[in-house]
């Protein structure tokens, strides 16, 4: 059995279902369709008696670069306008978050294979898997913690503990696979050219265990996290995510993206510059021009 969607597809080999995020031209940036298809592909793998382990990977140069801000920031799809309906926002983001968490709640174990980037919403997807194996040069982080986002799966604190989760989410910084492994965020980090083999070894080792054993061990471990309030923490994170997109600074961010493009907005966010609130404190034209020059320099093949 194999799943074939517009943005996600799967294939089964040796009792392992390989699910692939398939928007390589956009670094597998998340759309509502992709989120739904992740859940469908996970359900398909769980319905297949041949499958014992699920591996999630990304096509092209990255695992997943987060939500597609060309749609959600520049296009305004992630912003309701002058009047924010928090329950409407919560309902929509809860659906998407539950799609991601199908990986966590999947009876069969899930492994994220991360190369390139697993950032922003892409980190939500990776950390919803039971285990993460990264290329040493890959990057993981949640940059929208700086503005316009809160990680709705709330997995950072459950994987890192309070202090290191704060270190990541109060800065929006990213870390490479080597540090992620050292901090205990991921189970392993290997050279990029060894990533496929490392994940296959782990998945094959697990696939020799009977399905009922795998399911029961996973259910027992996950129950401990449920007892620690995972669901209620996620509900708060989902609500906060909506607030960040409609705060004064969040409104400035989406307005800036619509006027100057999402690349420019993300460049501003990640640069460490002060975040305006859209009132009297707005960027000067020379600041915007300087930021654009930096962006063009980064795009230059000679840079």
PEWO-V207293 format. One record per pair of residues at least 6 apart in sequence whose C-alpha atoms are under 7 Angstrom apart, sorted by sequence separation. I is the first residue (numbers start at 1). J is the second residue. D is the distance in Angstrom with one decimal. If there is no record, write none. Layout:
i;j;d
I;J;D
I;J;D
This chain:
i;j;d
3;9;5.3
4;10;6.5
11;17;5.7
12;18;6.1
22;28;6.1
23;29;6.8
45;51;6.2
57;63;6.0
58;64;6.5
71;77;6.0
72;78;4.5
126;132;6.6
144;150;6.9
180;186;5.8
181;187;6.1
244;250;5.7
245;251;6.5
276;282;5.5
297;303;6.1
3;10;5.0
10;17;6.5
11;18;5.4
21;28;6.1
103;110;6.3
181;188;5.6
257;264;6.8
2;10;5.4
10;18;5.3
11;19;6.8
118;126;6.8
157;165;5.1
181;189;5.9
257;265;5.0
2;11;5.2
10;19;4.3
156;165;5.5
256;265;6.2
2;12;6.6
9;19;5.8
10;20;6.0
8;19;6.9
9;20;5.4
178;189;5.8
8;20;5.5
177;189;5.3
253;265;6.6
8;21;4.7
7;21;6.1
8;22;5.3
112;126;5.5
7;22;4.8
7;23;6.0
112;129;5.9
123;140;6.3
111;129;5.6
123;141;6.4
110;129;5.2
111;130;5.9
112;131;6.3
113;132;6.2
114;133;6.2
115;134;6.1
123;142;6.7
110;130;5.2
111;131;4.8
112;132;4.7
113;133;5.2
114;134;4.6
115;135;5.4
109;130;6.3
110;131;6.6
111;132;5.6
112;133;6.2
113;134;6.1
114;135;6.3
117;138;5.6
118;139;6.3
119;140;5.0
120;141;6.2
116;138;4.5
117;139;4.9
118;140;4.9
119;141;4.9
120;142;4.2
115;138;5.1
116;139;6.4
117;140;6.0
119;142;5.5
120;143;5.8
268;291;7.0
104;128;5.1
114;138;6.9
120;144;6.2
145;169;5.5
160;184;6.6
252;276;6.8
100;125;5.6
103;128;5.8
104;129;5.3
145;170;6.8
146;171;6.5
160;185;5.9
252;277;6.0
8;34;6.6
103;129;5.3
104;130;6.2
146;172;5.4
159;185;5.7
249;275;6.5
252;278;4.8
7;34;5.4
101;128;5.7
124;151;6.5
141;168;7.0
142;169;6.7
145;172;5.2
249;276;5.9
17;45;6.3
100;128;6.5
127;155;6.2
144;172;6.5
249;277;4.2
264;292;6.7
267;295;6.9
8;37;6.0
124;153;5.9
143;172;4.0
248;277;4.9
249;278;6.4
8;38;6.5
28;58;6.8
142;172;5.4
143;173;6.1
248;278;6.1
10;41;7.0
141;172;6.7
142;173;7.0
5;37;6.4
141;173;6.0
142;174;6.9
141;174;4.2
17;51;6.1
27;61;6.5
28;62;7.0
140;174;5.2
141;175;6.4
15;50;5.5
16;51;5.4
24;59;5.5
27;62;5.5
28;63;6.7
29;64;5.7
139;174;6.0
140;175;5.6
15;51;4.5
16;52;6.0
17;53;6.3
18;54;6.1
19;55;6.0
20;56;5.9
21;57;6.3
22;58;6.5
24;60;4.9
28;64;4.8
29;65;5.2
30;66;5.8
31;67;6.5
139;175;5.4
140;176;6.4
15;52;5.5
16;53;4.9
17;54;4.8
18;55;4.8
19;56;4.7
20;57;4.9
21;58;4.6
22;59;5.4
24;61;6.9
27;64;5.9
28;65;6.3
29;66;5.2
30;67;4.3
31;68;6.4
139;176;4.5
3;41;5.7
15;53;6.8
16;54;5.8
17;55;6.1
18;56;6.0
19;57;6.2
20;58;5.2
21;59;6.0
27;65;5.7
29;67;5.2
30;68;5.4
138;176;5.4
139;177;6.4
20;59;6.3
29;68;4.8
137;176;5.7
138;177;5.6
136;176;6.2
137;177;6.0
3;44;6.6
136;177;4.2
135;177;5.8
136;178;5.2
134;177;5.4
1;48;6.5
63;114;5.3
63;115;5.5
65;117;5.8
62;115;5.4
63;116;6.2
64;117;5.9
65;118;5.8
66;119;5.6
133;186;6.1
136;189;5.2
62;116;4.1
63;117;5.6
64;118;5.0
65;119;5.2
66;120;4.7
67;121;5.7
132;186;4.9
133;187;5.9
134;188;6.4
135;189;5.4
136;190;5.2
53;108;5.9
54;109;6.2
55;110;5.7
56;111;6.1
57;112;6.2
61;116;5.8
62;117;5.0
63;118;5.6
64;119;6.7
65;120;6.7
66;121;4.1
97;152;6.4
131;186;6.7
132;187;5.7
133;188;4.9
134;189;4.7
135;190;5.1
136;191;5.4
137;192;6.9
52;108;6.1
53;109;5.3
54;110;4.7
55;111;4.8
56;112;4.9
57;113;5.1
66;122;4.4
97;153;6.4
131;187;6.1
133;189;5.8
134;190;6.5
135;191;5.5
136;192;6.4
53;110;6.2
54;111;6.3
55;112;5.9
56;113;6.1
57;114;6.6
65;122;5.6
135;192;4.6
55;113;7.0
64;122;4.7
39;99;5.0
42;102;6.8
135;195;5.9
35;96;6.0
38;99;6.7
39;100;6.8
42;103;6.8
46;108;6.5
36;99;5.8
39;102;5.6
35;99;5.7
35;100;6.5
133;199;6.7
154;233;6.7
154;234;5.5
153;234;5.5
152;234;5.8
154;237;6.4
152;237;4.9
113;199;6.8
151;237;6.4
152;238;4.7
150;237;6.1
152;241;6.7
150;240;6.3
150;241;4.5
149;241;5.0
149;244;5.6
148;244;4.9
149;245;6.5
147;244;6.8
148;245;4.6
148;250;5.1
147;250;6.3
109;214;7.0
108;214;6.6
108;215;5.7
107;215;5.1
147;269;6.9
146;269;6.7
143;270;6.9
94;238;6.5
93;238;6.4
90;238;6.2
90;239;5.6
53;203;6.4
90;242;6.9
89;242;6.1
53;207;5.9
52;207;5.4
86;242;6.9
52;211;5.7
79;245;6.5
79;246;7.0
76;254;6.8
74;254;6.6
73;254;5.2
74;257;4.8
75;258;6.6
73;257;6.0
74;258;4.4
73;258;7.0
74;261;5.9
74;262;5.3
73;262;6.5
16;207;7.0
15;207;6.3
70;262;5.8
69;262;6.1
